[in-house]
Amino acid sequence: MPANKRPRRVNYAVNKKWPKTWGKVANAINHYLKLQKRVEIEWMTKWLENAFKIVMVKLKKYWINPNKIK
C-alpha cells in the first residue's frame, strides 16, 4: 500500500462496546421487559424459554445486567 493512501480496511473501531445503531440497546431492554410481562400473564412456556435465551445473549452482548432492569 502506498504511503499516501489511507487504509480503507482498518478505518473502523474493532473493539467498540456500543452498537452501530443506538436503538439496539433500548430494543433489547424493551424486549426483556415484554417477555417478563408475558411470563406473568401466561406461565413459562418453551417458546418463552427460548425467547429469554435470545434476549439474555443480547443483554450480555451489550453489557447490560438484567437484575438492574425494572
Distance bins in CASP14 RR format, pairs under 12 A and 6 or more apart:
PFRMAT RR
TARGET T0000
AUTHOR 0000-0000-0000
RMODE 2
METHOD distances of the structure
MODEL  1
1 7 1 0 0 1 0 0 0 0 0 0 0
1 8 0 0 0 0 1 0 0 0 0 0 0
1 9 0 0 0 0 1 0 0 0 0 0 0
1 10 0 0 0 0 0 1 0 0 0 0 0
5 11 0 0 0 0 0 1 0 0 0 0 0
12 20 0 0 0 0 1 0 0 0 0 0 0
13 19 0 0 0 0 0 1 0 0 0 0 0
13 20 0 0 0 0 0 1 0 0 0 0 0
16 61 0 0 0 0 0 1 0 0 0 0 0
16 62 0 0 0 0 0 1 0 0 0 0 0
16 63 0 0 0 0 0 1 0 0 0 0 0
17 25 0 0 0 0 0 1 0 0 0 0 0
17 61 0 0 0 0 1 0 0 0 0 0 0
17 62 0 0 0 0 1 0 0 0 0 0 0
17 63 1 0 0 1 0 0 0 0 0 0 0
17 64 0 0 0 0 0 1 0 0 0 0 0
18 24 0 0 0 0 1 0 0 0 0 0 0
18 25 1 0 0 1 0 0 0 0 0 0 0
18 61 0 0 0 0 0 1 0 0 0 0 0
18 62 0 0 0 0 1 0 0 0 0 0 0
18 63 0 0 0 0 1 0 0 0 0 0 0
18 64 0 0 0 0 0 1 0 0 0 0 0
19 25 1 0 0 1 0 0 0 0 0 0 0
19 26 0 0 0 0 0 1 0 0 0 0 0
19 27 0 0 0 0 1 0 0 0 0 0 0
19 28 0 0 0 0 1 0 0 0 0 0 0
19 58 0 0 0 0 1 0 0 0 0 0 0
19 61 0 0 0 0 1 0 0 0 0 0 0
19 62 1 0 0 1 0 0 0 0 0 0 0
19 63 0 0 0 0 0 1 0 0 0 0 0
19 64 0 0 0 0 0 1 0 0 0 0 0
21 27 0 0 0 0 1 0 0 0 0 0 0
21 28 0 0 0 0 0 1 0 0 0 0 0
21 62 0 0 0 0 0 1 0 0 0 0 0
22 28 0 0 0 0 0 1 0 0 0 0 0
22 62 0 0 0 0 0 1 0 0 0 0 0
23 29 0 0 0 0 1 0 0 0 0 0 0
23 30 0 0 0 0 1 0 0 0 0 0 0
23 31 0 0 0 0 0 1 0 0 0 0 0
23 58 0 0 0 0 0 1 0 0 0 0 0
23 62 0 0 0 0 0 1 0 0 0 0 0
24 30 0 0 0 0 0 1 0 0 0 0 0
24 31 0 0 0 0 0 1 0 0 0 0 0
24 58 1 0 0 1 0 0 0 0 0 0 0
24 59 0 0 0 0 0 1 0 0 0 0 0
24 61 0 0 0 0 1 0 0 0 0 0 0
24 62 1 0 0 1 0 0 0 0 0 0 0
24 64 0 0 0 0 0 1 0 0 0 0 0
25 31 0 0 0 0 0 1 0 0 0 0 0
25 32 0 0 0 0 0 1 0 0 0 0 0
25 58 0 0 0 0 1 0 0 0 0 0 0
25 59 0 0 0 0 1 0 0 0 0 0 0
25 61 0 0 0 0 1 0 0 0 0 0 0
25 62 1 0 1 0 0 0 0 0 0 0 0
25 63 0 0 0 0 1 0 0 0 0 0 0
25 64 1 0 0 1 0 0 0 0 0 0 0
25 69 0 0 0 0 0 1 0 0 0 0 0
26 32 0 0 0 0 0 1 0 0 0 0 0
26 33 0 0 0 0 0 1 0 0 0 0 0
26 58 0 0 0 0 0 1 0 0 0 0 0
26 62 0 0 0 0 0 1 0 0 0 0 0
26 64 0 0 0 0 0 1 0 0 0 0 0
26 69 0 0 0 0 0 1 0 0 0 0 0
27 33 0 0 0 0 0 1 0 0 0 0 0
27 34 0 0 0 0 0 1 0 0 0 0 0
27 55 0 0 0 0 0 1 0 0 0 0 0
27 58 0 0 0 0 1 0 0 0 0 0 0
27 59 0 0 0 0 0 1 0 0 0 0 0
27 62 0 0 0 0 0 1 0 0 0 0 0
27 64 0 0 0 0 0 1 0 0 0 0 0
28 34 0 0 0 0 0 1 0 0 0 0 0
28 35 0 0 0 0 0 1 0 0 0 0 0
28 54 0 0 0 0 1 0 0 0 0 0 0
28 55 1 0 0 1 0 0 0 0 0 0 0
28 56 0 0 0 0 1 0 0 0 0 0 0
28 57 0 0 0 0 1 0 0 0 0 0 0
28 58 1 0 1 0 0 0 0 0 0 0 0
28 59 1 0 1 0 0 0 0 0 0 0 0
28 60 0 0 0 0 1 0 0 0 0 0 0
28 61 0 0 0 0 1 0 0 0 0 0 0
28 62 1 0 0 1 0 0 0 0 0 0 0
28 63 0 0 0 0 0 1 0 0 0 0 0
28 64 1 0 0 1 0 0 0 0 0 0 0
28 66 0 0 0 0 0 1 0 0 0 0 0
28 69 0 0 0 0 1 0 0 0 0 0 0
29 35 0 0 0 0 0 1 0 0 0 0 0
29 36 0 0 0 0 0 1 0 0 0 0 0
29 55 0 0 0 0 1 0 0 0 0 0 0
29 58 0 0 0 0 1 0 0 0 0 0 0
29 59 1 0 0 1 0 0 0 0 0 0 0
29 62 0 0 0 0 1 0 0 0 0 0 0
29 64 1 0 0 1 0 0 0 0 0 0 0
29 65 0 0 0 0 0 1 0 0 0 0 0
29 66 0 0 0 0 1 0 0 0 0 0 0
29 68 0 0 0 0 0 1 0 0 0 0 0
29 69 1 0 1 0 0 0 0 0 0 0 0
29 70 0 0 0 0 0 1 0 0 0 0 0
30 36 0 0 0 0 0 1 0 0 0 0 0
30 37 0 0 0 0 0 1 0 0 0 0 0
30 55 0 0 0 0 0 1 0 0 0 0 0
30 58 0 0 0 0 0 1 0 0 0 0 0
30 59 0 0 0 0 0 1 0 0 0 0 0
30 64 0 0 0 0 0 1 0 0 0 0 0
30 69 0 0 0 0 1 0 0 0 0 0 0
31 37 0 0 0 0 0 1 0 0 0 0 0
31 38 0 0 0 0 0 1 0 0 0 0 0
31 48 0 0 0 0 0 1 0 0 0 0 0
31 51 0 0 0 0 1 0 0 0 0 0 0
31 52 0 0 0 0 1 0 0 0 0 0 0
31 54 0 0 0 0 1 0 0 0 0 0 0
31 55 1 0 1 0 0 0 0 0 0 0 0
31 56 0 0 0 0 0 1 0 0 0 0 0
31 57 0 0 0 0 0 1 0 0 0 0 0
31 58 1 0 0 1 0 0 0 0 0 0 0
31 59 0 0 0 0 1 0 0 0 0 0 0
31 62 0 0 0 0 0 1 0 0 0 0 0
31 64 0 0 0 0 0 1 0 0 0 0 0
31 66 0 0 0 0 0 1 0 0 0 0 0
31 69 0 0 0 0 0 1 0 0 0 0 0
32 38 0 0 0 0 0 1 0 0 0 0 0
32 39 0 0 0 0 0 1 0 0 0 0 0
32 48 0 0 0 0 0 1 0 0 0 0 0
32 51 0 0 0 0 1 0 0 0 0 0 0
32 52 0 0 0 0 1 0 0 0 0 0 0
32 53 0 0 0 0 0 1 0 0 0 0 0
32 54 0 0 0 0 0 1 0 0 0 0 0
32 55 1 0 1 0 0 0 0 0 0 0 0
32 56 0 0 0 0 1 0 0 0 0 0 0
32 57 0 0 0 0 0 1 0 0 0 0 0
32 58 0 0 0 0 1 0 0 0 0 0 0
32 59 1 0 0 1 0 0 0 0 0 0 0
32 60 0 0 0 0 0 1 0 0 0 0 0
32 62 0 0 0 0 0 1 0 0 0 0 0
32 64 0 0 0 0 1 0 0 0 0 0 0
32 65 0 0 0 0 0 1 0 0 0 0 0
32 66 1 0 0 1 0 0 0 0 0 0 0
32 67 0 0 0 0 0 1 0 0 0 0 0
32 68 0 0 0 0 0 1 0 0 0 0 0
32 69 1 0 0 1 0 0 0 0 0 0 0
32 70 0 0 0 0 0 1 0 0 0 0 0
33 39 0 0 0 0 0 1 0 0 0 0 0
33 40 0 0 0 0 0 1 0 0 0 0 0
33 52 0 0 0 0 0 1 0 0 0 0 0
33 55 0 0 0 0 1 0 0 0 0 0 0
33 59 0 0 0 0 0 1 0 0 0 0 0
33 64 0 0 0 0 0 1 0 0 0 0 0
33 66 0 0 0 0 0 1 0 0 0 0 0
33 69 1 0 0 1 0 0 0 0 0 0 0
33 70 0 0 0 0 1 0 0 0 0 0 0
34 40 0 0 0 0 0 1 0 0 0 0 0
34 41 0 0 0 0 0 1 0 0 0 0 0
34 48 0 0 0 0 0 1 0 0 0 0 0
34 51 0 0 0 0 1 0 0 0 0 0 0
34 52 0 0 0 0 0 1 0 0 0 0 0
34 55 0 0 0 0 1 0 0 0 0 0 0
34 69 0 0 0 0 0 1 0 0 0 0 0
35 41 0 0 0 0 0 1 0 0 0 0 0
35 42 0 0 0 0 0 1 0 0 0 0 0
35 44 0 0 0 0 0 1 0 0 0 0 0
35 45 0 0 0 0 0 1 0 0 0 0 0
35 47 0 0 0 0 0 1 0 0 0 0 0
35 48 1 0 0 1 0 0 0 0 0 0 0
35 49 0 0 0 0 0 1 0 0 0 0 0
35 50 0 0 0 0 0 1 0 0 0 0 0
35 51 1 0 1 0 0 0 0 0 0 0 0
35 52 1 0 1 0 0 0 0 0 0 0 0
35 53 0 0 0 0 0 1 0 0 0 0 0
35 54 0 0 0 0 1 0 0 0 0 0 0
35 55 1 0 0 1 0 0 0 0 0 0 0
35 56 0 0 0 0 0 1 0 0 0 0 0
35 58 0 0 0 0 0 1 0 0 0 0 0
35 59 0 0 0 0 0 1 0 0 0 0 0
35 66 0 0 0 0 0 1 0 0 0 0 0
35 69 0 0 0 0 0 1 0 0 0 0 0
36 42 0 0 0 0 0 1 0 0 0 0 0
36 44 0 0 0 0 0 1 0 0 0 0 0
36 48 0 0 0 0 1 0 0 0 0 0 0
36 51 0 0 0 0 0 1 0 0 0 0 0
36 52 0 0 0 0 1 0 0 0 0 0 0
36 55 0 0 0 0 1 0 0 0 0 0 0
36 66 0 0 0 0 1 0 0 0 0 0 0
36 69 0 0 0 0 1 0 0 0 0 0 0
36 70 0 0 0 0 1 0 0 0 0 0 0
37 48 0 0 0 0 0 1 0 0 0 0 0
38 44 0 0 0 0 1 0 0 0 0 0 0
38 45 0 0 0 0 1 0 0 0 0 0 0
38 47 0 0 0 0 1 0 0 0 0 0 0
38 48 1 0 0 1 0 0 0 0 0 0 0
38 49 0 0 0 0 0 1 0 0 0 0 0
38 51 0 0 0 0 1 0 0 0 0 0 0
38 52 0 0 0 0 0 1 0 0 0 0 0
38 55 0 0 0 0 0 1 0 0 0 0 0
39 45 0 0 0 0 1 0 0 0 0 0 0
39 47 0 0 0 0 0 1 0 0 0 0 0
39 48 1 0 1 0 0 0 0 0 0 0 0
39 49 0 0 0 0 1 0 0 0 0 0 0
39 51 0 0 0 0 1 0 0 0 0 0 0
39 52 0 0 0 0 1 0 0 0 0 0 0
39 55 0 0 0 0 0 1 0 0 0 0 0
40 48 0 0 0 0 0 1 0 0 0 0 0
41 48 0 0 0 0 0 1 0 0 0 0 0
42 48 1 0 0 1 0 0 0 0 0 0 0
43 49 0 0 0 0 0 1 0 0 0 0 0
44 50 0 0 0 0 0 1 0 0 0 0 0
44 51 0 0 0 0 0 1 0 0 0 0 0
44 52 0 0 0 0 1 0 0 0 0 0 0
45 51 0 0 0 0 1 0 0 0 0 0 0
45 52 0 0 0 0 0 1 0 0 0 0 0
46 52 0 0 0 0 0 1 0 0 0 0 0
46 53 0 0 0 0 0 1 0 0 0 0 0
47 53 0 0 0 0 0 1 0 0 0 0 0
47 54 0 0 0 0 0 1 0 0 0 0 0
48 54 0 0 0 0 0 1 0 0 0 0 0
48 55 0 0 0 0 0 1 0 0 0 0 0
49 55 0 0 0 0 0 1 0 0 0 0 0
49 56 0 0 0 0 0 1 0 0 0 0 0
50 56 0 0 0 0 0 1 0 0 0 0 0
50 57 0 0 0 0 0 1 0 0 0 0 0
51 57 0 0 0 0 0 1 0 0 0 0 0
51 58 0 0 0 0 0 1 0 0 0 0 0
52 58 0 0 0 0 0 1 0 0 0 0 0
52 59 0 0 0 0 0 1 0 0 0 0 0
52 66 0 0 0 0 1 0 0 0 0 0 0
53 59 0 0 0 0 0 1 0 0 0 0 0
53 60 0 0 0 0 0 1 0 0 0 0 0
54 60 0 0 0 0 0 1 0 0 0 0 0
54 61 0 0 0 0 0 1 0 0 0 0 0
55 61 0 0 0 0 0 1 0 0 0 0 0
55 62 0 0 0 0 0 1 0 0 0 0 0
55 64 0 0 0 0 0 1 0 0 0 0 0
55 66 0 0 0 0 1 0 0 0 0 0 0
55 69 0 0 0 0 0 1 0 0 0 0 0
56 62 0 0 0 0 0 1 0 0 0 0 0
56 64 0 0 0 0 1 0 0 0 0 0 0
56 65 0 0 0 0 0 1 0 0 0 0 0
56 66 1 0 0 1 0 0 0 0 0 0 0
56 67 0 0 0 0 0 1 0 0 0 0 0
56 69 0 0 0 0 0 1 0 0 0 0 0
57 64 0 0 0 0 0 1 0 0 0 0 0
57 66 0 0 0 0 0 1 0 0 0 0 0
58 64 0 0 0 0 1 0 0 0 0 0 0
58 66 0 0 0 0 0 1 0 0 0 0 0
59 65 1 0 0 1 0 0 0 0 0 0 0
59 66 1 0 1 0 0 0 0 0 0 0 0
59 67 0 0 0 0 0 1 0 0 0 0 0
59 68 0 0 0 0 0 1 0 0 0 0 0
59 69 0 0 0 0 1 0 0 0 0 0 0
60 66 0 0 0 0 1 0 0 0 0 0 0
62 69 0 0 0 0 0 1 0 0 0 0 0
END
